[in-house]
Amino acid sequence: MEEFFRNLFFGNDAFWGGGVAHSVLILAVVISLGVALGKIKIAGVRLGVTWILFVGITFSHFGMQLNEHLLHFLKEFGLILFVYSIGLQVGPSFFSSFKKGGVQLNLMATGIVLLGVVITYVIYLITGLPITTMVGILSGAVTNTPGLGAAQQAYSDMTGIDSPDIAMGYAVAYPLGVLGIILSMIFIRWIFRIRFEEEDKAYTVKQGGAHEAVRISVEVKNPFLDGKTVLQIKRLINRQFVISRVLHPDGRIDIAGSQTPLSVGDKALIVTTTDDMGLITDFVGERLDMDKDEWERLDNQLISRRIMITKSKLNGQYIGALRLRSGYGVNVTRVNRAGVDLIPNHNLQLQMGDRLTVVGSESAINAVSKILGNSMRRLNEPNLIPIFVGIFLGVVLGSVPIMFPGIPQPVKLGLAGGPLVVSILISRFGPHYKLVTYTTMSANLMLREIGIALFLACVGLGAGEGFVHTVLYEEGYHWIGYGFIITVLPLLIVGIIARKVLKVNYYTLMGVSAGAMTDPPALAYSNGVAGNDMPSVGYATVYPLTMFLRILTAQLLILCVS
């Protein structure tokens, strides 16, 4: 019985990885304990899934380890799953976010990267530590595993031997690197007295509120519009709006189409943006205090219903090409995508999972429902082909060597950067090529959480064996201090400038900080604090460039300073 439990918890050398049961058991216990501890608040703060890393270090220290090759595979596979699910979520908003401030965010991230490299070089000059050790500390401090691998490969190609100092410096600096990023976020929140309610309000006004769909009732009083059709009025105003229904003075209600004429005294239910609401109201006439329920009470024949697009053949089609108004006598007033209402212009491309608000007779709406699908069962079925095809393409892209003049060794995006770039491109442009990229939010979150849990557990199990000995007996505590400086100082400098001078939203700043450090645990913490996807958008905006810079600078330090 004793041998049974020993083999189960400490493995059997006769089996690769210690045995399947042993490997699965250790991973399951590390992840479950880490997740449980992550729910505990310390000084009012939860570290979340970061606890998985520390539990893994503890298990590894007491001899409960996995084979190094198995650890390496599971760690990289978990990281791929995590970044790929992030890319699928933020891809549709990635390029628009870049237009609205991505250049600024990437400049901030670049500043964090370059400050970290400068501080690393200064510590190298002051302490006299080998550059291999310092590059390992830098990679651990900024939690960048691809940079670690790039540095090891560059040193091996240059000298023909491996340097254990790189990996040890990484292992010693990594745990406090994760914690240092989170502490930097907390410190910035404290010094600026940031309140989440104000951040939510400021972001809504600046980014999304002005472009979301709203419903208003307006009475036509402009004599110039008398007799003009909806299409003519649209050309005159040149603003985004949809007239859903028209109430005539005689009590008759019509579904408005492009050729529907308006007369003075008509009352119109209009869907537009808050940005255009005032101009449209002033041009048409006078706003009325009539809500949606009052319109529905006035009309016994027309109903309003939300219909979900679940047919893959409609993915990427323009809403005008469906001809719902002329063919079925219904009017689409709004398109809800990922919780945001959009104005249904004729050139709006539809995606799987979109919810269309349709107004018309019950029979017509039932017919349209069959055309669009409206089947939750279809959406609940997993869409695995785009995921694994995307991962395949991402791995290929991450493995492509990129040569730079004056640098003897090529650099690569790696197994994290490649899949992230591909997932962003697929989720953004996939519908244009009839590629269904829709996944339910629960499926995306499950994929993401499994990935980050595997990654953290394997990093901890791989770092714990020599961690305590190095810290206590080889002055490794100095390395921890150097790593903490490399982690915190650039984040605080850039964070203070971003908040005080550039007025960057705190949620976005957290995402940029996590992305600049290429740190999934910090992103997971940021998402938990924010309760929205703003940190993920900031993270994905700066992550591709930052990953490239982290890999490049780690190799440059080895190649140029050694």
C-alpha positions in Angstrom: 0.0 0.0 0.0 2.9 2.4 0.8 4.5 1.7 -2.6 1.1 2.3 -4.3 0.8 5.8 -2.8 4.4 6.6 -3.4 4.1 5.7 -7.1 0.8 7.7 -7.3 2.2 10.9 -5.7 5.9 10.8 -6.6 5.8 8.8 -9.8 7.5 5.7 -11.1 10.8 6.0 -13.0 9.7 3.1 -15.2 7.1 5.2 -16.8 7.6 8.3 -18.9 6.5 11.3 -17.0 6.2 9.2 -13.8 3.1 7.4 -15.1 -0.3 8.6 -16.5 -2.1 8.4 -13.1 0.7 10.2 -11.3 0.8 13.0 -13.9 -2.9 13.6 -14.0 -3.2 13.4 -10.2 -0.5 16.0 -9.6 -1.9 18.4 -12.2 -5.4 18.0 -10.8 -4.4 18.6 -7.2 -2.1 21.6 -8.0 -4.8 23.3 -10.1 -7.7 22.6 -7.8 -5.8 23.8 -4.7 -4.6 26.9 -6.6 -8.1 27.8 -7.7 -9.4 27.3 -4.2 -6.7 29.4 -2.7 -7.3 32.1 -5.4 -10.8 32.7 -4.0 -9.3 33.9 -0.6 -8.8 37.6 -0.2 -5.5 38.9 1.2 -5.6 42.6 2.2 -8.8 42.8 0.2 -7.2 41.4 -2.9 -7.6 38.0 -4.6 -4.6 36.7 -6.6 -6.9 34.4 -8.4 -5.3 31.7 -10.6 -1.8 33.0 -9.8 -2.0 30.7 -6.7 -1.7 27.7 -9.1 1.9 28.8 -9.7 2.9 28.9 -6.1 1.1 25.6 -5.3 3.1 24.0 -8.2 6.4 25.3 -6.8 5.5 23.8 -3.4 4.7 20.4 -4.8 7.9 20.4 -6.9 10.0 21.4 -3.9 8.8 18.3 -2.0 9.5 16.0 -4.9 6.1 15.7 -6.6 7.2 16.5 -10.1 6.6 15.6 -13.7 8.9 14.7 -16.5 10.5 17.8 -18.0 9.5 17.0 -21.5 5.9 16.4 -20.4 5.9 19.7 -18.5 7.3 21.6 -21.4 4.6 20.3 -23.8 1.7 20.9 -21.4 3.0 24.4 -20.5 3.2 25.5 -24.1 -0.1 23.8 -25.1 -1.9 25.5 -22.2 -0.4 28.9 -23.2 -1.5 28.4 -26.8 -5.1 27.6 -25.7 -5.1 30.7 -23.5 -3.8 33.2 -26.0 -5.9 31.7 -28.8 -9.1 32.1 -26.8 -8.1 35.7 -26.0 -7.6 36.4 -29.6 -11.0 35.0 -30.6 -12.7 37.2 -28.0 -11.0 40.5 -28.8 -10.3 40.1 -32.5 -13.5 41.8 -33.7 -12.6 44.9 -31.7 -8.8 44.7 -32.0 -8.4 46.8 -35.2 -11.0 49.4 -34.2 -9.3 49.7 -30.8 -6.0 50.2 -32.6 -7.4 53.1 -34.6 -8.9 54.7 -31.5 -5.6 54.7 -29.5 -3.7 51.6 -30.3 -0.6 53.6 -31.4 -0.5 55.3 -28.0 -0.9 52.0 -26.2 1.8 50.3 -28.2 4.2 53.2 -27.5 3.4 52.8 -23.8 4.2 49.1 -24.0 7.4 49.7 -26.0 8.5 52.2 -23.3 7.9 49.5 -20.6 10.0 47.0 -22.6 12.9 49.3 -23.3 13.0 50.6 -19.7 13.2 47.0 -18.5 16.1 46.3 -20.8 18.0 49.4 -19.7 17.5 48.6 -16.0 18.7 45.0 -16.7 21.9 46.3 -18.3 22.5 48.8 -15.5 22.2 46.1 -12.9 24.6 43.9 -15.0 27.2 46.7 -15.0 26.8 47.4 -11.2 26.7 43.8 -9.9 29.0 42.0 -12.4 26.6 39.1 -12.7 26.9 37.1 -15.9 24.7 38.5 -18.7 23.2 35.0 -19.0 21.9 35.2 -15.4 20.6 38.8 -16.0 18.8 37.8 -19.1 17.2 34.9 -17.3 16.2 37.3 -14.5 14.8 39.7 -17.0 12.7 37.0 -18.7 11.4 35.8 -15.4 10.7 39.4 -14.1 8.6 40.1 -17.2 7.2 36.5 -17.2 8.2 35.9 -20.8 8.9 32.3 -21.5 9.5 32.7 -25.3 12.2 35.3 -24.4 13.8 32.7 -22.1 13.7 30.1 -24.9 15.1 32.6 -27.4 17.9 33.6 -25.1 18.8 30.0 -24.4 18.8 29.2 -28.1 20.9 32.3 -29.0 23.5 31.4 -26.3 23.6 27.7 -27.4 24.0 28.7 -31.1 26.8 31.2 -30.2 28.8 29.0 -27.8 27.8 25.5 -28.5 26.8 24.8 -24.9 23.7 25.5 -22.7 23.7 27.9 -19.8 21.8 26.7 -16.8 22.0 30.3 -15.4 19.4 31.5 -17.8 16.7 29.1 -16.6 17.6 29.4 -13.0 17.4 33.2 -13.1 14.0 32.9 -14.8 12.7 30.4 -12.2 13.9 32.6 -9.3 12.5 35.9 -10.7 9.2 34.6 -12.2 7.0 34.2 -9.1 7.7 37.6 -7.7 7.5 38.9 -11.3 3.8 37.8 -11.5 3.1 39.3 -8.1 5.1 42.5 -8.9 2.9 43.3 -11.9 -0.3 42.9 -9.9 1.2 45.0 -7.0 2.1 47.7 -9.5 -1.5 47.8 -10.7 -2.7 48.0 -7.1 -0.2 50.8 -6.3 -1.3 52.9 -9.2 -4.9 52.4 -8.2 -4.0 53.6 -4.7 -2.0 56.7 -5.5 -4.6 58.0 -8.0 -7.5 57.0 -5.7 -9.2 55.2 -8.7 -12.9 54.4 -8.3 -14.3 51.7 -10.6 -17.6 53.4 -11.0 -16.0 56.5 -12.5 -13.8 54.3 -14.8 -16.9 52.5 -16.1 -18.7 55.8 -16.8 -15.7 57.5 -18.4 -15.1 54.6 -20.7 -18.8 54.3 -21.8 -18.9 58.0 -22.7 -15.6 58.0 -24.5 -15.6 54.7 -26.3 -19.0 53.1 -26.6 -21.8 55.1 -25.4 -21.9 57.6 -28.3 -22.2 54.8 -30.8 -24.7 52.4 -29.2 -28.3 52.2 -30.5 -31.1 54.0 -28.7 -34.8 54.3 -29.4 -36.6 57.6 -29.5 -40.1 58.8 -30.5 -40.4 61.9 -32.7 -43.3 63.8 -34.1 -42.8 65.2 -37.7 -43.1 69.0 -37.6 -40.7 70.1 -40.3 -42.8 71.1 -43.3 -39.9 70.6 -45.6 -40.1 66.8 -44.9 -43.9 66.6 -45.7 -44.3 63.9 -48.4 -40.7 62.8 -48.5 -39.8 59.2 -48.2 -37.6 57.7 -45.5 -34.8 57.2 -48.1 -34.9 60.8 -49.1 -34.8 61.9 -45.5 -31.8 59.7 -44.9 -29.9 61.3 -47.8 -30.8 64.8 -46.4 -29.6 64.1 -42.9 -26.7 61.7 -43.7 -26.8 60.1 -40.3 -27.3 56.6 -39.0 -30.9 55.8 -38.1 -33.7 53.4 -38.8 -37.4 54.3 -38.7 -39.2 51.3 -37.2 -42.8 52.3 -37.2 -44.9 55.3 -38.2 -48.1 56.3 -36.4 -50.4 58.4 -38.6 -52.9 61.0 -37.2 -55.8 58.6 -38.1 -54.4 55.9 -35.8 -53.0 53.7 -38.5 -49.5 52.2 -37.9 -47.1 51.2 -40.7 -43.8 49.4 -40.7 -41.5 51.9 -42.2 -39.5 51.0 -45.3 -37.2 53.1 -47.6 -40.1 54.2 -49.7 -42.5 55.0 -46.8 -43.6 58.7 -47.0 -43.8 60.9 -43.9 -46.2 63.7 -43.3 -46.4 66.5 -40.8 -48.2 65.2 -37.8 -46.9 61.6 -38.1 -45.2 60.1 -35.1 -42.1 57.9 -35.8 -40.3 55.4 -33.7 -36.6 55.9 -34.6 -33.5 53.8 -33.7 -30.3 55.8 -33.8 -27.1 56.5 -31.9 -26.9 58.8 -28.9 -24.4 60.8 -30.9 -26.9 61.5 -33.7 -30.1 61.6 -31.6 -30.2 65.4 -31.0 -29.5 66.3 -34.6 -32.2 63.9 -36.0 -34.8 65.1 -33.4 -34.2 68.8 -34.2 -34.4 68.1 -38.0 -37.5 66.0 -38.0 -39.6 67.8 -35.4 -40.1 67.3 -31.7 -39.3 64.4 -29.4 -42.2 62.6 -27.7 -42.5 60.8 -24.4 -43.6 57.5 -25.9 -41.8 54.3 -24.9 -41.7 50.9 -26.6 -44.6 49.5 -24.5 -46.9 52.4 -25.6 -46.2 51.7 -29.2 -47.0 48.0 -28.7 -50.3 48.8 -27.0 -51.3 51.0 -30.0 -50.5 48.3 -32.4 -52.3 44.9 -32.1 -51.1 43.5 -35.4 -47.3 44.1 -35.2 -45.0 42.5 -32.8 -41.3 42.9 -32.0 -39.1 39.9 -31.5 -35.4 39.1 -31.2 -34.2 36.4 -33.7 -30.7 34.9 -33.5 -28.6 34.1 -36.6 -27.6 30.4 -36.3 -27.3 29.4 -40.0 -23.7 29.3 -41.1 -24.5 30.3 -44.6 -25.6 33.7 -43.4 -22.2 34.3 -41.7 -20.6 37.3 -43.5 -23.7 38.2 -45.5 -24.8 41.9 -45.8 -28.1 42.6 -44.1 -29.4 44.4 -47.1 -28.9 41.3 -49.3 -31.5 39.4 -47.2 -34.3 41.8 -48.4 -36.3 41.2 -45.3 -38.4 44.4 -45.8 -39.4 43.8 -49.4 -39.6 40.0 -49.2 -41.3 39.4 -45.9 -42.7 42.8 -44.8 -40.6 43.0 -41.6 -38.2 45.7 -40.4 -34.9 45.1 -38.6 -34.4 47.9 -36.1 -31.3 46.7 -34.2 -28.5 44.1 -34.3 -27.1 43.0 -31.0 -23.6 41.7 -31.2 -21.7 40.7 -28.0 -24.0 42.8 -25.9 -23.8 46.0 -28.0 -26.7 47.2 -30.1 -25.7 48.2 -33.7 -27.6 50.2 -36.3 -28.7 47.8 -39.0 -27.4 49.6 -42.1 -27.8 47.7 -45.4 -24.0 47.2 -45.6 -23.7 45.7 -42.1 -22.1 42.2 -42.3 -23.9 39.7 -40.1 -22.1 37.1 -37.9 -23.2 33.9 -36.3 -24.7 34.7 -32.9 -26.0 38.1 -33.9 -29.5 38.9 -32.4 -31.8 40.9 -34.8 -34.7 42.8 -33.4 -37.4 42.4 -36.0 -40.8 44.2 -36.2 -43.7 42.8 -38.3 -46.7 40.5 -38.2 -46.4 37.3 -36.3 -46.6 35.1 -39.5 -43.9 37.2 -41.2 -41.6 37.0 -38.2 -42.1 33.3 -38.0 -41.0 33.0 -41.6 -38.0 35.2 -41.0 -37.1 33.0 -38.0 -36.8 30.0 -40.3 -34.6 31.9 -42.7 -32.2 33.1 -40.0 -32.1 29.9 -38.0 -32.9 31.1 -34.4 -31.8 27.7 -33.0 -29.8 27.8 -29.8 -28.9 24.2 -30.3 -26.8 25.0 -33.3 -24.8 27.7 -31.4 -24.2 25.3 -28.5 -22.5 22.8 -30.8 -18.7 23.3 -30.6 -17.0 24.7 -33.6 -13.7 22.9 -33.5 -12.4 23.2 -37.0 -11.6 27.0 -36.9 -10.0 26.6 -33.5 -7.5 23.8 -34.5 -6.9 25.1 -38.0 -6.1 28.5 -36.4 -3.8 26.9 -33.9 -2.0 25.0 -36.7 -1.5 28.2 -38.7 -0.4 30.0 -35.5 2.2 27.5 -34.8 3.5 27.7 -38.3 3.6 31.5 -38.2 5.3 31.4 -34.8 8.0 29.1 -36.1 9.0 31.3 -39.1 12.5 32.7 -38.5 12.8 36.5 -39.1 16.3 37.8 -40.0 17.5 41.3 -39.0 20.6 42.9 -40.4 23.6 42.7 -38.0 22.0 39.9 -35.9 23.6 36.5 -36.4 20.5 34.5 -35.3 16.9 34.8 -36.5 14.1 35.7 -34.2 10.6 34.1 -34.0 7.1 35.0 -32.7 7.0 31.7 -30.9 4.2 29.4 -29.8 2.4 32.2 -28.0 2.7 35.1 -30.4 1.9 33.2 -33.6 -1.5 31.7 -32.4 -2.5 35.0 -30.9 -1.9 36.9 -34.2 -3.7 34.2 -36.2 -6.7 34.1 -33.8 -7.1 37.8 -34.0 -7.1 37.7 -37.8 -9.5 34.8 -38.1 -12.0 36.2 -35.6 -11.9 39.6 -37.4 -11.8 38.6 -41.1 -13.2 35.1 -40.9 -16.8 36.1 -41.6 -15.6 37.9 -44.8 -14.6 34.4 -46.2 -17.6 32.5 -44.8 -15.5 31.1 -41.9 -17.7 30.6 -38.8 -15.6 31.7 -35.8 -18.5 32.0 -33.3 -18.0 30.3 -29.9 -20.3 30.7 -26.9 -18.9 32.8 -24.1 -18.9 29.8 -21.8 -16.9 27.8 -24.3 -14.4 30.5 -24.7 -14.0 31.0 -21.0 -13.6 27.3 -20.4 -10.9 27.1 -23.1 -9.1 30.1 -21.6 -9.2 28.9 -18.0 -8.0 25.4 -18.8 -5.1 26.9 -20.8 -4.0 29.3 -18.1 -4.3 26.6 -15.4 -2.2 24.1 -17.3 0.4 26.8 -18.0 0.8 28.0 -14.4 0.8 24.5 -12.9 3.6 23.4 -15.3 5.7 26.6 -14.7 5.4 26.0 -10.9 6.2 22.3 -11.1 9.2 23.0 -13.3 10.6 25.9 -11.1 10.2 24.5 -7.6 13.1 21.9 -7.4 16.0 24.4 -7.2 14.0 27.4 -6.1 14.4 27.2 -2.4 18.1 26.2 -2.5 19.0 29.0 -4.9 17.2 31.6 -2.8 18.6 30.5 0.6 22.1 29.3 -0.2 23.3 30.9 -3.5 22.3 34.5 -2.8 19.3 34.0 -5.1 17.4 36.4 -2.9 19.5 39.1 -4.6 18.2 37.9 -7.9 14.7 38.2 -6.6 15.3 41.8 -5.7 16.8 42.6 -9.1 13.9 40.9 -10.8 11.4 42.9 -8.7 13.1 46.2 -9.7 13.0 45.2 -13.4 9.3 44.3 -13.0 8.0 47.2 -11.0 10.0 50.3 -12.0 9.1 50.4 -15.7 5.4 49.7 -14.9 5.2 52.5 -12.3 7.0 55.0 -14.5 4.9 54.4 -17.6 1.8 53.8 -15.6 2.0 57.2 -13.8 2.7 59.0 -17.0 -0.2 57.2 -18.7 -2.6 58.0 -15.9 -1.5 61.5 -15.1 -0.6 62.9 -18.5 -2.4 60.7 -21.0 -5.5 60.1 -18.9 -5.7 56.4 -19.9 -8.6 54.4 -18.5 -7.4 52.2 -15.6 -8.9 49.0 -17.0 -7.1 49.6 -20.3 -3.9 50.4 -18.4 -4.1 47.1 -16.5 -4.4 45.3 -19.8 -1.5 47.2 -21.3 0.6 46.4 -18.3 -0.2 42.7 -18.5 0.4 42.7 -22.2 3.7 44.6 -21.9 4.9 41.9 -19.5 3.2 39.2 -21.7 1.7 37.9 -18.5 -1.5 35.8 -18.7 -1.9 35.6 -14.9 -1.9 39.4 -14.6 -4.5 39.5 -17.4 -6.6 37.0 -15.6 -6.4 39.2 -12.5 -7.2 42.3 -14.5 -10.3 40.7 -16.1 -11.5 39.6 -12.7 -11.1 43.1 -11.3 -12.7 44.9 -14.3 -15.5 42.6 -15.0 -15.4 43.4 -18.7 -13.2 42.8 -21.7 -11.4 46.1 -21.7 -8.1 44.7 -20.2 -8.2 41.9 -22.8 -8.5 44.5 -25.6 -5.6 46.4 -24.2 -3.6 43.2 -23.7 -4.2 42.0 -27.3 -3.5 45.4 -28.7 0.0 45.5 -27.4 0.8 41.8 -27.1 2.0 41.0 -30.6 4.4 43.9 -30.8 5.5 43.3 -27.2 6.1 39.6 -27.7 8.3 40.4 -30.7 10.2 43.0 -28.7 10.7 40.7 -25.7 12.1 37.9 -27.9 14.3 40.3 -29.9 15.8 42.2 -26.9 16.5 38.9 -25.0 18.5 37.7 -28.0 20.2 41.0 -28.5 21.4 41.1 -24.9 23.0 37.7 -25.3 24.4 38.3 -28.7 25.7 41.8 -28.1 26.9 41.8 -24.5 28.3 38.3 -24.1 
